[in-house]
Every structure is written in C-alpha cells, then in structure tokens.
C-alpha cells in the first residue's frame, strides 16, 4: 500500500512482470491489505510468519498446472525491476538466484514445483529463505549478468523503511 511515484509500491514490480509477458499472481496472507490490483491473489497460511510460506503457496499453485511451470519469485517492494530482466530470469532453466554485493537475493529467484519437498522441510526446520534456496543449488546470477539490464544496485533495491522509500523517490 505504500505509495511510490504516485502508485502503490507493489504496482511497480507487477507492471514489470506483466511487461515481460509473465502470468502474475500475488501471494499474501488474508490479513494483508492490498491496493486494487488486477492480478490473481493466492492466500498463504496466516502462520507461521516466514517468507517460505509465500514461496510454497506459489509453487503449490504452479504444481496444479500441466505442465507445472517454474515460478519467478519477486518481492513486492522491488520497484526498479525491469521487464527485460524478469523475462530473461524466467527463461533460465532450473533454479536460479540473483546475487548483489556477494549477498544472495532469494526474492529475485526462480524455482520449480519439483522443489516443494525440500522447501517444506526447510520451513519445518525454520531455515532462513536464503538458506532454503541455496539448498536447491541454484545458478547464481551475478552482477556481471545483471548489468546488461541496468544498475544491479537499483534492480535489486528493495524498500524496507522510510530511508529506502526516500531513496527510491529520488531515483524515480
């Protein structure tokens, strides 16, 4: 719901995903307030509070399709993602995860429904999302690869607090 550039923050990555021709689904808890969006909303369990819940919900939804598509994980607070980047990431084979400044970015990653058992186990063990995705032996997408789509720092930027929001407004 946080506004950025005159529209809710979530609308920025959704527009990039739609621009890439990707099917977009928003995964959220039922108690989450969302702005008016045209995307399908899939509800994850109210508890536990763990980012893997959203990942698992998305993968379980994908698993109902035939053939089961891969899922591109994108955080709702990443306003500078671009359609070309998301389209390219979606086209990769297997599992992938971006890396910025040597730090994995698990909410800019690609997984498949085949990973459901490993990720359910990770949730049961309360492993951090990064460790759970790393356990899938993903292809690590480096800054060298990201730079052709723009500044890696900007592409992977997420808005976590008021200072980040001010910075994002300046970049707009």
N, C-alpha and C positions, 0 to 999 in steps of 0.2 A: 504493500500500500504506500510505501514511502515514495514521494514524488521526486523525480529527477528529470529535469528538462521539460517539465510540464506534463509528464505522464508517469504512471506508477513504474517503479524500478523493474518489476517483473516483465513489463511490456518490452523492454529493450532486448533481452535475450530471446524472448518469444518471437519478436519480429525477425531477428537474425536467423532463427531456426526455420521459420516459415519461408524466409527469403532463400534459404538453401533447399527448399522443397521437401523438408522433413515433416513427418507427421509429428505434431506437438501434443504432448499430454503433460498436464501439470499434476504433480503428486504432492499432496498436502494432507495434514490432519484435518478432520472435520471442523475442529475448532479454529482453524486458521481463517482469518478474514482475507478474502481475495478481492481485487478490483473486478469490475466486469471484464471478462475475457471470453473469447470465442472457443478456446481450447477445451477439450475434454478434461475433467478433473477426476483423478483417481484418488481415493482416500486411503491413506496408510493408517495403521492402528494408532490409537491415542497414546499407547505406551508399548514398549519403552520409548523414551526420547533418545533416539540415536539416528544419525543420518543413514545408516544401513536400512532402516525401515522404509524409507522412500525408495532407495535403490532396489530393494527386494520387491516392493509393490510394482515398480516399473517393469522389472524383469518377469514377474509373475503374469502381468498383463500381456507382455510380449510373448510369453510361453503359450498363451491361448491361441495364438495365430499360427497359421500353417502356410509356409514355413515360418518358424519363430524368428523374428528379426532381431538384430543386435539393438542395443539401447545406447544412445549417446546421453551420458549424464551431464547435465548443465545446471549450474546453480542459478537461482532466480536473482541473485544480486551481482551478476557479472554484466554490466551494461555495455561493455565495449567489444563484445564478441561480434564477429562478422559472419555473414552468410557464407563467403568462400571458405573460411576456416572450418565452420561447422560442417559444411558439405564434404570437405576433404577428410575431416576426422571420421565422419560417418562412413566414408568409403573405405577406410582401412579394414584390413582383415583381423580377426581375433580381438584380443583385448589390447587397449592402449590407454595411456595416461600421460597428460602433459606434465612437464617439469619446468619450473621457473626458479632461477637462482639456486639450483640444486635441490629445491623442495618439490616433491610430488604434489600435483593438483588433482586430487581424487574427484572433484566435482567438475572436472573437464576431462572426462574419460569415456571409454567405450567398453561395454561388457555384453555378454550374451546370456540367454537363459540357461545355457549349459552350466553356468557358474552358480546357479541357485544353491546347490548343496553346500558348497564351500562358503558362500556368503551367509547362509543360515547358521552354519557352525560359527562363523566369526561373530555374528550377532549374539548367539548363545553364550559365547565367551567374552562378550562386550569388548571386542578388539576395536581399536580406532578404525575409521573408514580408510585411512591411508594404508594401514597395515593389511586390511582386508583386501583392498585392490592390489596391493603389492604381492599378496599371496597367490594371485592369479597369473603371476609372471607376465605382466603387460609389456608391450612395446612402449618404451619411454620416448615421448615426443619432445625433442629438445628445443631450446630457444632458437637454434640454427634453423630448424624446420619451421618454427612459428613465425620467424621474422619476415618471411615472404608474404604473410597476411597482415603485417603491421607490427607495431611495437609489442613484443611479448609482455612487457610490464603492463601495458594498457589492456591487451587482450585478456590477460589472466587476472586483471584487477577485480576485486570484489568489494562491495560496500558493506562494512561491518559496524561502522559507528559514524558519528557526526563529522569527524575529521575526514573520513573516507568520502562521505557524501559531499563535503565542500570541495575536495579534490576532484571528484567526478564532475561536479558542476563546472569547475574551472576548465576541465578537459573538454567539456561539451562546447 
